[in-house]
Amino acid sequence: MAIGLPPSTAIATNKLANTISNGTSMLTFLRAGKVDVKKNKKIMPFIFIGSFISAYTVHLVSPTILKPLLLVMHVLVTAYTVFKKDWGQQPKERT
C-alpha cells in the first residue's frame, strides 16, 4: 500500500507469500511424519471455503474503509506480539 497498490492487491500479494511459506513448512512436517493426514482431510474443504469467502469479502470492501482498518489491525497485532511474551508457549500444567 505504501507504493500505491490498492489494499485488496496488497493483501493478496501478502497472502501469496504466506501460502508459499506455509506450504513449504507443511511439506517439511509431512515428510517428518508429524501431520495426521486423515484428520486434516476432514477440515480441508472448510479451510478452502473460508479462504474464498474471506478473499471475496475483502474484494467487496471499499479501499477508503480498508486502508485505515488495515493500519489499525497492523498496530494491534504488533502491540500484541511485542507485549505477549509467552505467545505460542504451552500452558504449564497445574498440580
C-alpha positions in Angstrom: 0.0 0.0 0.0 3.0 2.3 0.6 3.8 2.2 -3.1 0.2 2.9 -4.2 -1.3 -0.6 -4.5 -4.9 -1.0 -3.7 -5.5 -2.6 -0.3 -7.0 -5.8 -1.8 -4.0 -6.2 -4.1 -1.6 -5.7 -1.2 -3.4 -8.2 0.9 -3.5 -10.7 -2.0 0.3 -10.3 -2.5 0.9 -10.8 1.2 -1.3 -13.9 1.2 0.5 -15.4 -1.7 3.8 -15.1 0.1 2.2 -16.6 3.2 0.8 -19.5 1.2 4.2 -20.4 -0.2 5.8 -20.2 3.2 3.1 -22.3 4.9 3.2 -24.8 2.0 7.0 -25.3 2.5 6.5 -25.7 6.2 3.7 -28.2 5.7 5.9 -30.3 3.4 8.6 -30.3 6.0 6.2 -31.5 8.7 4.6 -34.1 6.3 8.0 -35.6 5.4 8.8 -35.8 9.1 5.6 -37.7 9.8 4.2 -35.1 12.2 0.9 -34.5 10.5 -2.2 -36.6 10.9 -3.3 -36.6 7.3 -6.6 -38.5 7.9 -7.7 -35.9 10.5 -6.7 -33.0 8.3 -8.6 -34.3 5.2 -11.8 -33.7 7.1 -11.2 -30.0 7.6 -9.5 -29.1 4.3 -12.8 -28.3 2.4 -13.8 -25.9 5.2 -10.4 -24.1 5.0 -10.7 -23.6 1.3 -14.3 -22.4 1.5 -13.4 -19.9 4.3 -10.4 -18.7 2.3 -12.5 -18.0 -0.8 -15.3 -16.2 1.3 -12.7 -14.0 3.1 -10.9 -13.1 -0.2 -14.2 -12.2 -1.8 -15.3 -10.2 1.2 -12.0 -8.2 1.1 -12.6 -7.5 -2.6 -16.1 -6.0 -1.8 -14.8 -3.6 0.9 -14.1 -0.1 -0.3 -10.4 0.9 -0.2 -11.3 4.0 1.8 -12.5 1.8 4.6 -9.9 -1.0 4.1 -6.8 1.2 4.4 -7.5 2.6 7.9 -8.8 -0.8 9.0 -5.6 -2.5 7.9 -3.5 0.2 9.7 -5.3 -0.3 12.9 -5.1 -4.1 12.6 -1.4 -4.0 12.0 -0.8 -1.8 15.1 -2.9 -4.1 17.2 -1.1 -7.2 16.0 2.3 -5.6 16.5 1.4 -4.5 20.1 0.1 -7.9 20.9 3.2 -9.6 19.6 5.5 -7.2 21.5 3.7 -7.4 24.8 2.5 -11.0 24.8 5.9 -12.6 25.6 4.5 -16.1 26.2 2.8 -16.2 22.8 2.9 -19.7 21.4 4.0 -21.3 24.6 2.3 -24.3 26.0 0.5 -23.5 29.3 2.1 -25.0 32.4 0.1 -27.9 34.0 -1.3 -27.2 37.4 -0.6 -29.8 40.1 
